């Protein structure tokens, strides 16, 4: 069960901005609570991440870790162990075809208190150029895979399937982004990436990420669990970020956002 601390909510209330203009119709606003000692930021439906959209409404020097392209049978458990050792909870944007191949990894991720969301079915870089129906199929198949992987999980673990979508390569197209928002699915970009996908060394990944987090004062950070250089960099990177006064926040749509997505006409999310 998620633990919500009233005191932490009160502290964070001072920095929570108004909802972005894209989300002006929503009935609730972002808020922060705490889960097992870590802050949790609830986002209304909309599009977030200052690389492409409004800045994610995190407090200064707060970071939301997000991992793309898994689940990886080679590295996923190692990533989870590194996070567990530091009490950090993250959000994993999974590729549907890998979810179907490795459902046990999805179950392990949610058992350890992390959230999972969609990064499409097959990770097509130019998804926005596909036929509209093919774009929708990429989303629906990815969520169907997540729901199949967690169909027999306890309700509190099934609830960790977030109504969130990250475009492959951040290659967002207006048609699918609008279609997702109409169904209560949050489009999550980022404030910064680690550039780990470029094949850089662990040292370079660490330097690039520290510079990005300092210049952005935190934000949503993209990492890739499929990259061995990132795995090597991760423990020291997290420790250095903590030493510099950064904190870690898990993003979520919250119970209201999840219910809104479940109740949407032609809903993408169906598993309660």
Secondary structure, 3 states (H helix, E strand, C coil): CCCCCHHHHHHHCCCCCCCCHHHCCCCCCCEEEEECCEEEEECCCCEECCCCCECCCCCCCEEEEEEECCCCCCCHHHHHHHHHHCCCCCEEEECHHHHHHCHHHHHHHHHCCCEEEECCCCCCCCHHHCCHHHHHHHHHHHHHHHHHHCCCCCHHHHCCEEEEECCHHHCCCHHHHHHHHHCCCEEECCCEECCHHHCCCHHHHHHHHHHHHHHHCEEEEEEECCCHHHHHHHHHHHHHHHHCCCEEEEEECHHHHHHHHHHCCCCCCCCC
